[in-house]
Amino acid sequence: MRHTAVQRPILELSADGSLKPAGRTSVFSAERTNSFEIVACSAARLRGLYAEHGLALSRSPTLLALIEKAKILASASQDERTFSQLLSALQIQRIAEAVLPLAGKPQAHEKLVETLDGGISLLSRKRSKAKDTLWELELHRILSDCGIETTFAEPDLMLALAGSSAGVACKKLYSEANVEKVLSQAIAQIERNCSSGIVALDIEDLLPEDAILQVQNSHGMNVHLNAHNDGFMQRHERHLRRYLEQGRAISVVVSCGAIVDILDRSPRFHTARQTTVWNIPNHSPSQSSQVEAILKALLSSHAA
């Protein structure tokens, strides 16, 4: 797996015409690929986890098909392998990394049921509860892997940070037509359940359906995903600032995952995710400590 991290100041034009710091944008990128055999093993473990909870994969034809194709790919010869099987394997890799950590957790059955509710294809742009939950599970894994104690609790996730707790409202966007409404719902979730909170937006489904990003190298991948995240934040900066400047959220996370064809790499196809953390210094000392704890953990885990 490859990780990168970049931090940039948010600058504002002051009354005297000079630029002054008004916040910080932190961008974290990750890309990975696994052998077909490892993916097939993950697919088998997924099947086993659902079986342990008495859940039939037939409830989600999409997930079942992805698992079956990943299994076939691992046992097929080079000449027999198809592009459809490869795409299935890449999707199962991501799904398994998010879902398998549920094993042994009190909320495992509930979350597994949710992942069977509707299509879970990462290339489809159809709204589903399964994909909403997958974003929650992926963020849980990302934060846990960074060493942040993360549990499933209202609003969606609860983090132990700097001696206190912060809630995370996870929202997956399928359209830019209702961003303000989604932000309002996320803030309401946070305010009902905790005093400090983060709004975490997944904007993968704003990419075109069946999108596979083709880039020359990893730098090109980072540039493309960064442009996607930055473009979204620029278009909706007014709404994001509204909640951050009022102190109703300590940070906004904007994240996008994708399947990427990196031409100068072998193997060429990878799963990738870029996550942008946007914050404006307008918090109490304890909330500022929480933001710094998140950034420190993410920066440490994404160090080159």
C-alpha positions as CSV (number, residue, x, y, z in Angstrom):
1,M,0.0,0.0,0.0
2,R,1.2,3.5,-0.7
3,H,0.2,6.6,1.4
4,T,0.8,10.3,0.9
5,A,-0.1,13.3,3.0
6,V,-0.1,17.1,2.1
7,Q,-1.2,20.0,4.2
8,R,-2.2,23.4,2.8
9,P,-3.3,26.7,4.5
10,I,-6.7,28.2,3.8
11,L,-6.0,31.8,3.0
12,E,-8.5,34.8,3.1
13,L,-8.1,38.3,1.8
14,S,-8.1,40.7,4.8
15,A,-9.4,44.3,4.8
16,D,-5.9,45.7,4.1
17,G,-5.5,43.5,1.0
18,S,-3.1,41.0,2.5
19,L,-3.7,37.2,2.7
20,K,-4.1,35.8,6.2
21,P,-4.4,32.1,7.3
22,A,-8.0,31.1,8.0
23,G,-7.8,27.4,8.4
24,R,-6.2,24.3,7.1
25,T,-6.8,21.7,4.4
26,S,-5.1,18.3,4.9
27,V,-5.2,15.8,2.0
28,F,-4.5,12.0,2.6
29,S,-4.2,9.5,-0.2
30,A,-3.9,5.7,-0.2
31,E,-3.7,3.2,-3.0
32,R,-3.5,-0.6,-2.8
33,T,-3.7,-3.8,-4.7
34,N,-3.5,-7.5,-3.7
35,S,-2.8,-10.8,-5.5
36,F,-5.9,-12.6,-6.9
37,E,-5.3,-15.4,-4.3
38,I,-5.4,-12.9,-1.4
39,V,-8.6,-11.4,-2.8
40,A,-10.2,-14.8,-3.2
41,C,-9.3,-15.6,0.5
42,S,-10.9,-12.3,1.6
43,A,-14.0,-13.2,-0.5
44,A,-14.2,-16.6,1.3
45,R,-13.9,-14.9,4.7
46,L,-16.7,-12.6,3.7
47,R,-18.9,-15.5,2.8
48,G,-18.0,-17.1,6.1
49,L,-18.8,-14.0,8.2
50,Y,-22.3,-13.7,6.7
51,A,-22.9,-17.4,7.2
52,E,-21.9,-17.1,10.9
53,H,-24.7,-14.6,11.3
54,G,-27.2,-16.7,9.4
55,L,-27.4,-14.2,6.5
56,A,-27.9,-15.5,3.0
57,L,-25.8,-13.7,0.4
58,S,-28.7,-14.3,-2.0
59,R,-30.3,-11.2,-0.4
60,S,-27.7,-9.2,-2.3
61,P,-27.3,-10.5,-5.8
62,T,-24.7,-7.8,-6.4
63,L,-22.4,-8.8,-3.5
64,L,-22.9,-12.5,-4.3
65,A,-21.9,-12.0,-7.9
66,L,-18.8,-10.0,-6.9
67,I,-17.7,-12.8,-4.5
68,E,-18.3,-15.5,-7.1
69,K,-16.3,-13.7,-9.8
70,A,-13.4,-13.0,-7.5
71,K,-13.3,-16.7,-6.6
72,I,-13.3,-17.7,-10.3
73,L,-10.6,-15.2,-11.1
74,A,-8.1,-16.7,-8.6
75,S,-8.4,-20.2,-10.1
76,A,-8.5,-19.2,-13.7
77,S,-5.5,-19.3,-16.0
78,Q,-4.1,-16.0,-17.5
79,D,-6.0,-16.6,-20.8
80,E,-9.3,-17.3,-19.0
81,R,-9.4,-14.2,-16.9
82,T,-11.8,-11.4,-17.9
83,F,-11.9,-7.7,-17.2
84,S,-15.2,-8.1,-15.5
85,Q,-13.7,-10.6,-13.0
86,L,-10.8,-8.2,-12.4
87,L,-13.2,-5.3,-11.6
88,S,-15.1,-7.6,-9.2
89,A,-11.9,-8.6,-7.4
90,L,-10.9,-4.9,-6.9
91,Q,-14.4,-4.2,-5.5
92,I,-14.3,-7.2,-3.2
93,Q,-10.9,-6.1,-2.0
94,R,-12.3,-2.8,-0.8
95,I,-15.6,-4.3,0.6
96,A,-13.7,-7.0,2.5
97,E,-11.3,-4.5,4.1
98,A,-14.3,-2.6,5.4
99,V,-16.6,-5.4,6.4
100,L,-14.3,-8.1,7.9
101,P,-13.3,-5.9,10.9
102,L,-16.9,-6.3,12.0
103,A,-16.1,-9.8,13.2
104,G,-16.7,-10.1,17.0
105,K,-18.2,-6.6,17.3
106,P,-21.6,-6.2,19.0
107,Q,-23.0,-4.3,16.0
108,A,-21.8,-6.9,13.5
109,H,-25.2,-8.4,12.7
110,E,-26.9,-5.1,12.3
111,K,-24.2,-3.7,10.0
112,L,-24.0,-6.9,7.9
113,V,-27.8,-6.8,7.4
114,E,-27.5,-3.2,6.1
115,T,-24.8,-4.2,3.6
116,L,-27.3,-6.6,2.0
117,D,-29.9,-3.9,1.6
118,G,-29.6,-2.8,-2.0
119,G,-26.8,-2.9,-4.5
120,I,-23.2,-2.6,-3.3
121,S,-21.4,-2.2,-6.6
122,L,-18.7,0.5,-6.4
123,L,-19.2,1.3,-10.1
124,S,-23.0,1.8,-9.9
125,R,-24.4,5.2,-9.0
126,K,-27.7,3.9,-7.7
127,R,-28.5,5.0,-4.1
128,S,-28.6,2.2,-1.6
129,K,-28.5,1.6,2.2
130,A,-25.7,-1.0,1.5
131,K,-23.4,1.7,0.1
132,D,-24.3,4.2,2.8
133,T,-23.2,1.6,5.4
134,L,-20.1,0.7,3.4
135,W,-18.9,4.3,3.7
136,E,-19.4,4.2,7.5
137,L,-17.5,0.9,7.6
138,E,-14.7,2.2,5.4
139,L,-14.2,5.3,7.6
140,H,-14.3,3.2,10.7
141,R,-11.4,1.1,9.2
142,I,-9.4,4.2,8.1
143,L,-9.6,5.8,11.5
144,S,-9.0,2.6,13.4
145,D,-6.0,1.8,11.3
146,C,-4.6,5.3,12.3
147,G,-4.8,4.3,15.9
148,I,-7.9,6.3,16.7
149,E,-10.3,4.4,19.0
150,T,-13.4,4.3,16.9
151,T,-16.8,2.7,17.9
152,F,-20.2,2.4,16.2
153,A,-22.5,4.8,18.1
154,E,-24.7,7.7,17.3
155,P,-24.4,9.9,15.3
156,D,-22.7,7.1,13.3
157,L,-19.2,6.7,14.8
158,M,-17.7,7.9,18.0
159,L,-14.0,8.8,18.4
160,A,-11.9,8.9,21.5
161,L,-9.7,12.0,21.0
162,A,-7.4,13.9,23.3
163,G,-9.2,12.7,26.5
164,S,-12.7,13.4,25.2
165,S,-15.1,12.1,22.5
166,A,-16.3,13.4,19.2
167,G,-19.1,12.1,17.0
168,V,-18.9,11.5,13.3
169,A,-22.0,11.8,11.0
170,C,-21.2,9.8,7.8
171,K,-23.1,10.9,4.7
172,K,-22.8,9.5,1.2
173,L,-23.7,11.9,-1.6
174,Y,-25.4,10.8,-4.8
175,S,-26.1,14.2,-6.2
176,E,-24.9,17.8,-5.7
177,A,-28.5,19.1,-5.7
178,N,-29.1,18.5,-2.0
179,V,-25.7,19.2,-0.3
180,E,-27.1,21.9,2.0
181,K,-29.8,19.5,3.2
182,V,-27.4,16.7,3.8
183,L,-25.1,18.9,5.8
184,S,-28.0,20.1,7.9
185,Q,-29.1,16.5,8.6
186,A,-25.5,15.6,9.6
187,I,-25.3,18.6,12.0
188,A,-28.6,17.7,13.5
189,Q,-27.4,14.1,14.1
190,I,-24.3,15.5,15.8
191,E,-26.1,18.0,18.0
192,R,-28.6,15.3,19.2
193,N,-25.9,13.0,20.4
194,C,-22.7,14.9,21.3
195,S,-21.0,18.2,21.9
196,S,-18.3,17.9,19.3
197,G,-18.7,16.4,15.8
198,I,-17.3,15.8,12.4
199,V,-19.2,15.7,9.1
200,A,-17.8,13.0,6.9
201,L,-18.9,13.2,3.2
202,D,-18.2,10.5,0.7
203,I,-18.4,11.9,-2.9
204,E,-17.4,8.8,-4.9
205,D,-20.9,8.5,-6.4
206,L,-20.5,12.0,-7.9
207,L,-18.0,10.4,-10.4
208,P,-19.6,9.1,-13.6
209,E,-21.1,5.6,-13.5
210,D,-18.6,2.8,-14.3
211,A,-15.7,5.3,-13.9
212,I,-12.2,3.9,-14.0
213,L,-9.6,6.6,-13.7
214,Q,-6.7,6.1,-16.1
215,V,-3.5,8.0,-15.1
216,Q,0.1,7.8,-16.1
217,N,1.4,7.5,-12.5
218,S,0.5,7.8,-8.8
219,H,1.0,11.6,-9.0
220,G,-1.6,11.8,-11.7
221,M,-4.0,9.8,-9.6
222,N,-3.5,12.2,-6.6
223,V,-4.0,15.2,-8.9
224,H,-7.2,13.8,-10.3
225,L,-8.8,12.8,-7.0
226,N,-7.6,16.1,-5.4
227,A,-9.3,18.1,-8.2
228,H,-12.5,16.1,-7.6
229,N,-12.5,16.8,-3.8
230,D,-11.3,20.4,-4.2
231,G,-13.9,21.2,-6.9
232,F,-16.6,19.9,-4.6
233,M,-15.4,22.0,-1.7
234,Q,-15.1,25.1,-3.8
235,R,-18.6,24.7,-5.2
236,H,-20.1,24.3,-1.7
237,E,-17.7,26.4,0.4
238,R,-20.5,28.7,1.6
239,H,-22.4,25.8,3.1
240,L,-19.3,24.2,4.6
241,R,-18.1,27.5,6.2
242,R,-21.5,28.1,7.6
243,Y,-21.3,25.2,10.0
244,L,-17.6,25.3,10.7
245,E,-17.5,29.1,11.4
246,Q,-20.5,28.7,13.8
247,G,-18.6,26.0,15.6
248,R,-21.4,23.4,15.0
249,A,-18.8,21.0,13.5
250,I,-15.1,20.9,14.3
251,S,-14.2,19.6,10.9
252,V,-15.5,18.5,7.5
253,V,-14.1,15.4,5.8
254,V,-14.5,15.0,2.1
255,S,-13.5,11.6,0.6
256,C,-13.5,9.9,-2.7
257,G,-12.7,6.3,-3.6
258,A,-12.0,5.0,-7.1
259,I,-10.7,2.1,-9.2
260,V,-7.5,3.4,-10.9
261,D,-5.6,2.2,-13.9
262,I,-2.0,3.4,-13.3
263,L,-0.1,3.0,-16.6
264,D,3.4,2.9,-15.2
265,R,2.7,0.3,-12.6
266,S,2.5,-3.5,-12.6
267,P,-0.1,-4.6,-11.8
268,R,-1.9,-1.6,-13.3
269,F,-5.2,-1.7,-11.5
270,H,-5.6,-0.5,-7.9
271,T,-8.2,0.8,-5.5
272,A,-7.5,4.3,-4.2
273,R,-9.0,6.8,-1.9
274,Q,-8.3,10.4,-1.2
275,T,-9.6,12.1,1.9
276,T,-9.5,15.8,2.6
277,V,-9.9,17.2,6.1
278,W,-11.0,20.8,6.2
279,N,-11.0,22.8,9.4
280,I,-11.2,26.5,10.5
281,P,-9.7,27.5,13.8
282,N,-12.9,28.6,15.6
283,H,-13.2,26.1,18.4
284,S,-12.7,25.7,22.2
285,P,-9.3,24.5,23.3
286,S,-10.7,21.0,23.8
287,Q,-12.1,20.9,20.3
288,S,-8.9,22.2,18.8
289,S,-7.1,19.4,20.6
290,Q,-9.5,16.9,19.0
291,V,-8.8,18.3,15.5
292,E,-5.0,18.1,16.1
293,A,-5.3,14.6,17.4
294,I,-7.1,13.4,14.2
295,L,-4.6,15.2,12.0
296,K,-1.6,13.8,13.9
297,A,-2.9,10.3,13.7
298,L,-3.7,10.6,9.9
299,L,-0.3,12.2,9.2
300,S,1.5,9.5,11.1
301,S,-0.2,6.7,9.3
302,H,0.3,8.3,5.9
303,A,4.0,9.1,6.4
304,A,6.1,8.1,3.4
